[in-house]
Amino acid sequence: MSETPEDLRQKLCLALDVDDLVAANRLARDLKPYFGVVKIGLELFTAVGPDAIGSMIDQGYRVFIDLKLHDIPNTVERAARVLGSLGAGYLTMHAHGGAPMLRAGVTGLHEGAANAGLPEPVAVAVTVLTSDSDAPEHIIPKRVRVAAEGGCQAIVCAVGDLADVRTLTPRMIKVVPGIRPAGAPADDQVRVGTPQEALDEGADLLVIGRPITRAADPVQAASDLVASVG
């Protein structure tokens, strides 16, 4: 039986930022009682490629592919189509690429999934990285509007941006990285927040990596994190 309420579990995404599929599979197996989604980013995808996606789907996870696609529209559309056909539940593209690029990616992603007979995935626009402390104030609203114009269903933003994003696009799924339990080091993240702060501000999906995966006891760290959410 899951140790986490299922509605909360589906809001927690485990960032598998490792370069080894055996290690990724072990973390995913051990932490499945706490997380319903796993994130495959540049490190793991570069190391093992699409095999990582299939392995996580086989474990019963929804897969969040975080490659932040940013290229000409044709290239993004074709790459997104492939990833959709492989079972991406979520796919990130960078909103800086503009609405035409995002629209092409959304088209490719949905067509790839449909052609493979898979459920409709979620196209996610990245606004500003949580390691970026220098972005001007107008950038977030601008990129949120671009994401909406591009047809994305979700947006990545920091905890501190949630109030503005919620006002601009109340129906868009809000994905929040930079999640740190109270007292945990920020590492290279600048704009961080606790799980409770993110949920209180309306986050729909929390992306959590190093505070869990690099803990001395990842299972205990995950259990403590879930217990911290009221």
Residue pairs with C-beta under 8 A, 6 or more apart in sequence:
2 9
2 33
3 33
3 34
3 223
3 226
4 12
4 33
4 34
4 226
6 36
8 226
8 229
9 33
9 34
9 35
9 36
10 36
10 37
10 62
11 36
11 199
11 203
11 204
11 205
11 206
12 34
12 35
12 36
12 37
12 205
12 206
12 208
12 226
13 35
13 36
13 37
13 38
13 39
13 64
13 175
13 205
13 206
13 207
13 208
14 27
14 28
14 31
14 34
14 35
14 37
14 38
14 39
14 208
14 209
14 212
14 213
15 38
15 39
15 41
15 66
15 177
15 207
15 208
15 209
15 210
15 213
16 24
16 27
16 28
16 38
16 39
16 40
16 41
16 44
16 52
16 56
16 209
16 213
17 39
17 41
17 43
17 44
17 209
17 210
17 213
18 24
18 27
18 43
18 44
18 213
19 43
19 44
19 46
19 47
20 47
20 48
21 44
21 47
21 48
21 51
21 52
21 55
24 44
24 52
24 55
24 56
25 55
25 59
27 213
27 218
28 38
28 55
28 56
28 59
28 61
29 59
30 218
30 219
31 212
31 218
31 219
31 222
32 59
32 60
32 61
33 222
34 222
34 223
34 225
34 226
35 61
35 222
36 61
36 62
37 61
37 62
37 63
37 64
37 89
37 90
37 205
38 56
38 61
38 62
38 63
38 64
39 64
39 65
39 66
39 207
39 209
40 52
40 53
40 56
40 63
40 64
40 65
40 66
41 66
41 67
42 66
42 67
42 68
44 52
45 52
45 65
45 67
50 86
53 63
53 65
53 83
53 86
53 87
53 88
54 86
54 87
56 63
57 63
57 87
62 89
62 90
63 87
63 88
63 89
63 90
64 88
64 89
64 90
64 92
64 124
64 205
64 207
65 83
65 88
65 90
65 91
65 92
66 92
67 79
67 83
67 91
67 92
68 92
68 93
68 94
68 126
69 76
69 79
69 80
69 91
69 92
69 93
69 94
69 97
69 105
70 76
70 93
70 94
70 96
70 97
70 101
71 79
71 97
71 101
72 101
73 100
73 101
73 103
73 104
73 105
74 104
76 93
76 97
76 101
76 104
76 105
76 108
77 104
77 105
77 107
77 108
78 108
79 105
79 108
80 91
80 93
80 104
80 105
80 106
80 107
80 108
80 109
80 112
80 123
81 108
81 109
81 111
81 112
81 115
82 112
83 91
83 109
83 112
84 91
84 108
84 109
84 110
84 111
84 112
84 113
84 114
84 116
84 118
84 121
85 112
85 113
85 115
85 116
85 118
86 112
86 116
87 113
87 116
87 118
88 109
88 113
88 121
89 119
89 121
89 122
90 121
90 122
90 123
90 124
90 154
90 175
90 205
91 105
91 109
91 121
91 122
91 123
91 124
92 124
92 125
92 126
92 156
93 101
93 102
93 105
93 123
93 124
93 125
93 126
93 152
94 125
94 126
95 102
95 125
95 126
95 127
95 143
95 144
95 146
95 147
95 150
95 152
95 155
96 143
98 146
98 150
99 146
99 149
99 150
100 150
101 150
102 123
102 125
102 146
102 147
102 149
102 150
102 151
102 152
103 149
103 150
103 151
105 123
105 150
106 123
106 150
106 151
106 152
109 121
109 123
110 120
110 121
110 123
113 119
113 120
113 121
114 120
122 153
122 154
122 173
123 151
123 152
123 153
123 154
124 152
124 153
124 154
124 155
124 156
124 173
124 175
125 143
125 146
125 147
125 150
125 152
125 154
125 155
125 156
126 155
126 156
127 139
127 140
127 143
127 144
127 147
127 155
127 156
127 157
127 161
127 165
128 135
128 139
128 140
128 143
128 157
128 158
128 161
130 158
130 177
130 178
130 189
130 190
130 191
130 192
131 188
131 189
131 190
132 190
132 191
133 190
133 191
140 157
140 161
140 164
140 165
141 164
141 168
144 155
144 157
144 164
144 165
144 168
144 169
144 172
145 168
147 155
147 169
147 172
148 168
148 169
148 172
152 172
153 172
153 173
154 172
154 173
154 174
154 175
154 204
154 205
155 165
155 169
155 172
155 173
155 174
155 175
156 175
156 176
156 177
157 165
157 174
157 175
157 176
158 176
158 177
158 178
158 191
158 192
158 193
159 176
159 178
159 179
159 191
159 192
159 193
159 197
159 198
159 201
159 203
160 191
160 193
161 191
162 174
162 176
162 198
162 201
162 202
162 203
163 201
165 172
165 174
166 174
166 201
166 202
173 204
173 205
174 202
174 203
174 204
174 205
175 203
175 204
175 205
175 207
176 193
176 198
176 203
176 205
176 206
176 207
177 189
177 207
178 189
178 190
178 191
178 192
178 193
178 207
179 192
179 193
179 194
179 195
179 198
179 206
179 207
179 208
179 211
180 186
180 189
180 192
180 193
180 194
180 211
181 194
181 195
181 211
181 221
181 224
181 225
181 228
182 194
182 228
184 211
186 192
187 210
193 201
194 228
195 206
195 208
195 225
195 228
195 229
196 228
196 229
196 230
198 206
199 206
199 229
208 225
211 221
211 225
212 218
212 221
212 222
212 225
215 221
